[in-house]
C-alpha cells in the first residue's frame, strides 16, 4: 500500500522590527497592538552607546515582552567586527520575515542591512519629528538625511546607502512591495503608501489615567545637544518660562547632558527628572501636572493623544530664530516653526 505523503507546511513567516530608540520601540508596540500582530512580531533592539537611552530601551523592551512581543538585544556599535557579526546574525531573520518594521529609516546600520531583506511589506513607525523629514524627502525623491545635520561634504558610500534606502521605502509595482507609515505626526504619506494613525491606544490602556496635580512642568529638548540652538539662549528661555508659569519640574530629554541639566537646576530651582521610560509612558503613570510647557519636539504631537482623557493642557514655548546657532541648517527655523504651528492647529488645547 502506497504510503501517504503529508504536504509540507511552510512555517508562519514573522514580522521583524529594527529599533534603536525607546520611542521607536514604543511605537512598534503601538503598531502591533493596533494590528493585532503582537505574537508575530520579533524585535531586534539595536542600542546606541548612550547610557540613558540604553536604560530606557531595556525598560521598554521588558514592556514589549509583557505585551507579547519577542525582543532580542544586539550590540552592533561596539566595534566594526560586532557590526558585521550582528548583520550576519540578522540575515536569516531578514530573509524569513514577511514584513519589516523600521523605526529609523535614516539609520546607517538599518540602511546597510536593507539589501538583505526580502519582504513583501514594509512599515515605518514614528521616530519623532524625524518622520516629518522622512515623508517630505520621500515625496520629493531626495536622498535620506536627518533634518538637523547640515551638509558637510559628500561620502560615496553614505550616498549609495541613502539612495538605496529611498528606493526601498518607495512603493514599487516592479517588486510588489507595499509600504505603510504608522504615525502620530502631521504628515501625508506619498501616493501609493498606506498611512495609519497612532493614537497611543496601547499606552492609554496599559497605564493610567494619571493623577493630575495643580502644578506646571517644563518639557526639555535636545536642540542644544544637536547643535541647533545656542545653550545660553536656551537656558534664558527656560528661566523665563519657569518664572511665567511657576513650574516645578523639568522633564529632561534622554540626550540632554548632565552639565546642562545641573545648570538648569541651579538657575531655575526646577527639579530635573530623567524618566526611565519615554515621556508618553511616564506621564500616564503620573502624577502629571495640569500644565505642561514644551519646546518644539515630538511630545507636542504625542502628549495630547496620550492624555486625551485628562484635563492636562500643553503650552508651546517658541524657539526664536535668534536662538539658532551659526552652524544650524538653513531650514532649521522653518522646520521648528512647522512642528509648532501644526501642533497648535491639530490640538486645540495648545496655547
N, C-alpha and C positions, 0 to 999 in steps of 0.2 A: 504494500500500500504506500502510495506516494506520501512523503512527509509534507505536512502543511507548512508552508512558509509564512512567517509573520512579516507584515510590512514594517520596515524600519521607520520609526517616528523621529523626526528631527527634534532635537531639544529646543525648548522655547527660547527664542532669542531675546536678549535683555536690553535694557536701556543703560547706557554708560554715561555718567556725568563727570565732567572735569571741572573742579572748583579750586580756587586759590584764595578766597577771602570768606570771612564769616557771612557777609551779605549775600554773596553768590550761593553759599551753601543753604542759607535760609530760604532763598528764592527757589532753589531746586526742591526743597521740601514742600514749599507752597505749590509749585508746579505739579509735583507728584500727587499731592492731596487733591488739587483741583481736577486732575485727570484720572484719579483712581489707580495710579501706577506705582504706589509705594513698594509693593512686593517685587516688582520687576526692575526696580531702579538700583543700580550699583554706583556708589560714589567713589571716585578716585580723588582723594584730598591731596593737593599739591601745595604745601605751605611755603610761605616766604621765610626769610630769616628773622624778621621782626618778632620779638618775644610776645608783645601784646596781641598781635594778630594770631599767632600760633595758639595762645591760650584761649582766645575766643573761638578759633576753629575747633579746638578739642571739645569745648563745651557744646557747640552747635552740632558737632559730629555725634556726640552722645545723644542729643535730642533727636537727631535723624534716625539713629538706631532704634530709639524708643518708638518712633513713628513708623517703623517697619522697613526702612531703607538700610541696605548694607553699605558700610563705609570702610574703606581701606586707606591707610596713611602711607604716603610715599615721600621720598626726600630727593627730588631732582636737583636741588640747588646747593647741595653740599660740595660738589666738585663736577668737573666735566665728565668724569667716569660715572658718577652717580646719575647724571642727566641721561647718559646713554643707557645705563642699566635700567632706569625707570621706563624709558621709551621702549626698550626691548621687552620689559615685563608687561607693559600695557598693550603691546602689539596684538597678541591673541585676543584680548578683550575688545580692542577696537575692531578687529576683523570679525568677531562673532556678534557684536552688538547690532541690533536693527535700528536703534535710534541713538543719536549722540546729543547730549545736553551740554552746552558750553556756558560757563559763567563769564568768561573774559575773552572775547574774540580778538583783543589786542595783545594778549599774552604771547610772548615769543615762544615759550615752550609749547603752548597749545597749537600755535601756528606751525611749529616744527613737526608735530605728530599728526596733524590733519591728513597728510597724504597716506597715512596708514589706515585711515578709517574708510571702510566700505559700507556705508549706511544709506538707507533709503529715506531717512528722516532726520532732520537737524532742528534742535530747539535752542534758542539763545534766551537765557534768563537775565534779568537785570543785574548789572554791576554798577548800580547807582546812576548818577547823571552821565556816566560814560556811555550809557545806552543811547542817549540823545545824539552824541557824536557818532556812534556806530551807525545808527539809522540814517543820519544825514550823509555820511560818507558813502554808505552802501547805495543810497538813492542816486548819488552823483557819480558813482563808479570810481571813487577815489581809492587810493591805497589806504589801508587802515593804520591810523596813528592816533595816539592819545591827544586829547584837546589841549592839555596843559603843558605839552612839551613843544618848545619852539624848534624849528628846523635848524639842525646844526651839522649840515653835510649829509651826503647820501652814502649808504652802505649797500653794496650789491646784494649781499645775502639777505639783509633785512628787507630790501625792496622786493626780492623774489618771494619771501615768506608772506609779506603783506599783500602782494598781488594774488598769490595763490589763495590766501585766506579770503580775500574779497570775492574771488570766483567761487570758492567753496560755499560761502554764505549767500550767494546769489542764486535764486531759483533757476533751474535749467531744464528745459524739455529734453535735452540731449541725454542726461543721465537719470532723469526722472526723480531726482532728489527733491523732497519737499522741505520748506523752511518755515519755522514758526518762531515768533517773538512773543515771549511771555513777560509782560511788563506792567509796571505801575506808573511809568513815565509818560509825559505828554508828547507822544510820538505817533506818527502814521507810517506803518510799515510800507515798503515799496510794493508796487504791483506784483502779484504772484506770491507774496509772502503772507502767511496767515498771522493774525495778531490776536492774542488772547490776553485778558486783563487779570493782573494780580491784585486781588482785593485783600490779601493777607487773611484769608478765611481760616487757615490752619492756626496762625498765631493767635487770632482772636478766640478760637475755640479751645486752644490749649492753655492760654493764660488769661487771667483777669475775669471780669473787669477790675481795674485797679482802684485803690483808694485815692481820691483826689483831694489835695490839700490846698488851702487858700494862700498859695505862695507862687513865686516865679522862678524859673530856671533859664539858664543860657545854654544853648547847644553849640559846642565848638566846631571848628572846621580845620582841615589840614592845608588850607590855601597858603599858609606861610611855609609849611614844610615842602610843598610842591614848587615853591619859588614864584608864585603868582602874586601874593600880597606881601607888602612890607610889614615886618614884625612889629615895629614901634607904632605904626598907624593902627594895626590890628589891636594891639594892647590898649591904645587910647580909646578905640571903639568899644571894646569890652567894658572898660571903666565907665564910659558914658551910658551904655545900656544897663549896666548894673545899677547905677545911680538913678536912672529914669524909672526902672521897673521894680527896684528894691529886690533884685534877685538874690537867692541864697545859695544855689548850686550851679556848677559849671560841668556839664557832661562833656568829657573830653573825647575827641575823635581818636580812634586807635593809633593813628600815625603822629599825633602831636607829641612833641619832645618833652621830656621831664623838666628840662630847664625852662622852657617857655611856660609850662603849667605852673611851676613854682613861682615864676614872676607874676603870673595872673593871680594866683592865690594871695601873694604878698601885697599886690597893688589894689586888689578889689575886695578882699575879705571873703570871696566866694569859696565854698567848699568844693574842691575839684573831685569829681567822681570819674573813675575809669571803669566803665561797665565791663563785666566779664562775658557779655553776650552782645549781639547787635542791639542798638538802642530801641529798635522796634519791639524786641522781647523785653528789654529792661523796663520800659515804661508800662508794659502790660502787667508785669509783676508788681509794679508800684512800690511805694506810693509815688504819685506823679503830681506835679504842680498844675494848678488851674491855668497858668500861662507859661508857655514855652517860647523863648525868643531864639530864633535860629538865623544864622548867616546862610547865604546861598549854598545849598547842599541837597543831597538826596532826601533827607528827612523832611524837607518842606513838602515833598510829594507823598511820602510814605506814612508819616505820623498821623495826618488827618484820616487816613484809611484805617490805621491800626487803632486809633482812639475814637472812631466814629460813634461808639455807644457811650461816650463820656462827655462831660461839659468842658473838656480841655480845649483851649484856643492856642493857636500857633501864630506868633507875630514874626514878621520878616524884618531882619536888620540888613539894610543895603550895604553893598561894598562900593564906595565911590571910586571913580576912575583914578583919583589921586592916590589911592591906596596901592595901586598896581606897581609892581617893581619894573625897573627898566628892562629886565630880561623876560618879562611876561610875554606870551604870544600876542600878536597884534589883535587877534579876535577874542582875547580873554574877557574883556569888558562886556562885549556884546553877548558872549556865551553866558556869563553870570547874570546879566540882565534878563536873558531869555529864561533861565532857570527860575528866577524870582517872579517875573511877570506871569509866566504860565501857571505857577503855583497859586498866585493870587486869583487868577481867573478861574481855576478849577475848584478851589476850595474857599468858599465864602467866609469861613472863619478866619482866614488870614487877613491881617490889618497892617 
